[in-house]
Amino acid sequence: MSHAFVKEGDDQWLHDIPPSMAALINYLTRENNGIRVYEKSSYQDAQTGKQVSVMSNGFAYAVDADNRWYIVD
């Protein structure tokens, strides 16, 4: 695959983001064309025990055992 059409910074993925809320907000805001994304609420998942953050973009995120962000179903 050619990288000719990849802009600088486009090669970063959600699982590459450090496991901090500030890093997640920064990443999601960039992905949202600069429109600020913020944490609306958070809760502890009863099944996994993980802290889940519900964000203003409509998705919920958590950090897995490898300290990588993922989207919660």
VENRA-V617322 format. One record per residue. N is the residue number from 1. SS is DSSP state (@ for helix, = for strand, . for the rest). OMEGA is omega as a letter, one per 20 degrees, with the letter a starting at -180 (NA if undefined). Layout:
n,ss,omega
N,SS,OMEGA
N,SS,OMEGA
This chain:
n,ss,omega
1,.,r
2,.,r
3,.,a
4,.,a
5,.,a
6,.,r
7,.,r
8,.,r
9,.,a
10,.,a
11,.,r
12,.,a
13,.,a
14,@,a
15,@,r
16,@,a
17,.,r
18,.,a
19,.,r
20,.,a
21,@,r
22,@,r
23,@,r
24,@,r
25,@,r
26,@,a
27,@,a
28,@,r
29,@,r
30,@,a
31,@,a
32,.,r
33,.,r
34,.,r
35,.,a
36,.,r
37,.,a
38,.,r
39,=,r
40,=,r
41,=,r
42,=,r
43,=,r
44,=,r
45,.,a
46,.,a
47,.,a
48,.,a
49,.,a
50,.,r
51,=,a
52,=,r
53,=,r
54,=,a
55,=,a
56,.,r
57,.,r
58,.,a
59,.,r
60,=,a
61,=,r
62,=,r
63,=,a
64,.,a
65,.,r
66,.,a
67,.,r
68,.,r
69,=,r
70,=,r
71,=,a
72,=,r
73,.,NA
